[in-house]
Amino acid sequence: MTLEYTVLDKETGAIRCVGESRHCFLTRDGKPVSLKRNYIEMDRAFREYSEQSQKEE
């Protein structure tokens, strides 16, 4: 999952910086897990949130 950030100046609305961070999900023993295959509802929730956020931009 990649999260993108835009930091705006509160007073002017000018973009001060942009960035992104990448995240993965792990099992309790530290192995990568696919939300799409193993946690379908959670994957769906992340995708819906992402789509909604993009529409608001």
C-alpha positions in Angstrom: 0.0 0.0 0.0 1.4 3.4 -0.9 0.3 6.5 0.9 0.9 9.9 -0.7 1.2 13.1 1.3 0.9 16.8 0.4 1.6 19.3 3.1 0.0 22.7 2.5 0.7 26.1 4.1 -2.3 26.8 6.3 -2.2 30.6 5.6 -1.6 30.6 1.8 -2.5 27.1 0.7 0.9 26.8 -1.0 2.3 23.3 -1.3 5.3 23.0 1.1 6.2 19.4 0.4 5.0 16.2 -1.0 6.0 12.6 -0.2 4.9 9.0 -0.1 5.5 6.0 2.1 5.1 2.4 1.2 3.6 -0.2 3.7 3.1 -3.9 3.7 1.1 -6.2 5.9 2.7 -9.0 7.9 1.5 -12.1 9.6 2.2 -12.5 13.3 5.4 -14.4 12.5 6.6 -11.6 10.2 5.8 -13.0 6.8 4.2 -10.7 4.1 0.5 -11.3 3.6 -1.7 -10.4 0.6 -4.8 -8.5 1.8 -6.4 -9.1 -1.6 -6.2 -12.9 -1.1 -6.4 -13.4 2.6 -8.3 -10.4 4.0 -10.8 -9.5 1.3 -13.0 -7.2 3.4 -10.0 -5.2 4.6 -8.6 -4.9 1.1 -12.0 -3.7 -0.1 -12.2 -1.1 2.6 -8.7 0.3 1.7 -9.6 0.4 -2.0 -12.9 2.2 -1.3 -11.2 4.7 0.9 -8.5 5.3 -1.7 -11.1 5.8 -4.5 -13.1 8.2 -2.3 -10.0 10.2 -1.4 -9.1 10.6 -5.1 -12.5 11.9 -5.9 -12.2 14.6 -3.3 -9.0 16.0 -4.8 
